[in-house]
Amino acid sequence: MITRILELREPLQHLFQNEFRHREGPNTQTQLEKLQLMDSDFQHLENLEFVLKPFQEAQRALEGEHYVNLSLLPLVISEMKDQLGISEAAASQNTQQQLIALLADMQEDFQERWGDRVAYSTDVIRSNRRRQKEFQLMHSGH
């Protein structure tokens, strides 16, 4: 949705600029005018799209045609952690302080949930006929 709003930035701005024609009276903004997105709003949306991109890619990686690809989970988690660090390093210290704060919070939360590394456990739970029923993920660094 954020990507779509950014793609439609120019038509949306045009729509907002011409909305004054639908006012009921002078100096009375319409509902749409009150919701007008400013340049700073579009900048925040661009930052948010940037931050969420690794999560969208992770979702696509885990979606299978007929079932979820859970075997990719440790790889996806590791990649997401790396991408958060790359995103924070790419943010401008001068102009994107809010983005940097958001990324720092996300990294801290990620660290609390997953620790330093994610790996498979050697413990395997089997069901009848020795079929693998479940695998376990280990995480460390709490």
C-alpha positions as CSV (number, residue, x, y, z in Angstrom):
1,M,0.0,0.0,0.0
2,I,2.8,2.4,0.8
3,T,4.5,1.7,-2.5
4,R,1.2,2.4,-4.3
5,I,0.8,5.7,-2.5
6,L,4.3,6.7,-3.5
7,E,3.7,5.7,-7.1
8,L,0.6,7.9,-7.1
9,R,2.3,10.8,-5.4
10,E,2.0,13.2,-8.4
11,P,-1.7,12.6,-9.1
12,L,-2.5,12.7,-5.3
13,Q,-0.7,16.1,-5.0
14,H,-2.7,17.4,-8.0
15,L,-5.9,16.1,-6.4
16,F,-5.2,17.9,-3.2
17,Q,-4.2,21.1,-5.0
18,N,-7.5,21.2,-6.9
19,E,-9.7,20.2,-3.9
20,F,-10.3,23.9,-2.9
21,R,-12.9,24.0,-5.7
22,H,-15.2,21.8,-3.7
23,R,-15.3,24.0,-0.5
24,E,-18.7,24.9,0.9
25,G,-17.5,28.3,1.8
26,P,-14.4,30.5,1.9
27,N,-11.7,29.5,4.3
28,T,-13.5,26.2,5.0
29,Q,-11.4,23.2,4.1
30,T,-13.0,20.0,2.8
31,Q,-12.3,16.7,4.5
32,L,-9.8,15.8,1.8
33,E,-7.9,19.1,2.2
34,K,-7.6,18.3,5.9
35,L,-5.9,15.0,5.0
36,Q,-3.5,16.4,2.5
37,L,-0.1,14.7,2.4
38,M,2.8,17.1,2.6
39,D,6.3,16.6,1.3
40,S,7.4,15.5,4.8
41,D,4.6,12.9,4.8
42,F,5.9,11.5,1.5
43,Q,9.4,11.4,2.9
44,H,8.2,9.5,6.0
45,L,6.4,7.0,3.7
46,E,9.6,6.6,1.6
47,N,11.5,5.8,4.8
48,L,8.9,3.4,6.0
49,E,8.9,1.6,2.6
50,F,12.7,1.4,2.8
51,V,12.5,-0.1,6.3
52,L,9.8,-2.6,5.4
53,K,11.3,-3.9,2.2
54,P,13.4,-6.7,3.8
55,F,10.3,-7.9,5.6
56,Q,8.3,-8.1,2.3
57,E,11.1,-10.0,0.7
58,A,11.2,-12.4,3.8
59,Q,7.5,-13.0,3.4
60,R,7.9,-13.8,-0.3
61,A,10.7,-16.2,0.5
62,L,8.6,-18.1,3.1
63,E,5.6,-18.4,0.9
64,G,5.5,-21.7,-1.0
65,E,3.2,-22.6,-3.9
66,H,1.5,-25.3,-1.8
67,Y,3.0,-24.8,1.7
68,V,5.2,-22.6,3.7
69,N,9.0,-23.0,3.2
70,L,9.9,-23.1,6.9
71,S,13.3,-24.6,6.1
72,L,14.3,-21.1,5.0
73,L,13.4,-19.5,8.3
74,P,16.9,-19.3,9.8
75,L,18.3,-17.9,6.6
76,V,15.5,-15.3,6.3
77,I,15.9,-14.3,10.0
78,S,19.7,-13.8,9.5
79,E,19.1,-11.8,6.3
80,M,16.5,-9.6,7.9
81,K,19.0,-8.9,10.8
82,D,21.7,-8.0,8.3
83,Q,19.3,-5.7,6.3
84,L,18.3,-3.8,9.4
85,G,21.9,-3.0,10.0
86,I,22.5,-2.0,6.4
87,S,19.4,0.2,6.5
88,E,20.6,1.9,9.7
89,A,24.1,2.5,8.2
90,A,22.5,3.9,5.0
91,A,20.4,6.5,6.8
92,S,21.6,10.1,6.9
93,Q,22.6,11.2,10.4
94,N,21.7,14.8,9.4
95,T,18.3,14.4,7.9
96,Q,16.8,11.0,9.0
97,Q,17.0,11.0,12.7
98,Q,13.5,9.6,13.1
99,L,14.4,6.8,10.7
100,I,17.6,6.0,12.6
101,A,15.6,5.9,15.9
102,L,13.0,3.5,14.3
103,L,15.7,1.2,12.9
104,A,17.6,1.2,16.3
105,D,14.3,0.2,18.0
106,M,13.7,-2.5,15.5
107,Q,17.2,-3.9,15.9
108,E,16.9,-3.9,19.6
109,D,13.6,-5.8,19.4
110,F,15.1,-8.2,16.9
111,Q,18.0,-8.9,19.2
112,E,15.7,-9.6,22.1
113,R,13.6,-12.0,20.1
114,W,16.4,-13.8,18.2
115,G,19.7,-13.2,19.9
116,D,23.0,-13.2,18.2
117,R,22.5,-16.1,15.8
118,V,19.8,-18.4,14.6
119,A,20.4,-22.1,13.9
120,Y,18.7,-25.4,13.7
121,S,18.6,-27.7,16.7
122,T,19.9,-31.2,16.3
123,D,16.8,-32.4,18.2
124,V,14.3,-33.8,15.8
125,I,10.8,-34.8,16.8
126,R,9.5,-37.9,14.9
127,S,6.0,-39.2,14.4
128,N,4.9,-42.6,13.2
129,R,7.0,-44.4,10.6
130,R,9.9,-42.1,11.6
131,R,8.6,-39.2,9.7
132,Q,10.0,-35.8,10.8
133,K,7.3,-34.1,12.6
134,E,8.9,-30.9,13.8
135,F,12.2,-29.1,13.9
136,Q,13.3,-26.6,16.4
137,L,15.1,-23.3,16.1
138,M,17.7,-22.2,18.6
139,H,18.6,-18.6,19.3
140,S,21.1,-17.2,21.6
141,G,22.1,-13.9,23.1
142,H,19.3,-13.1,25.6
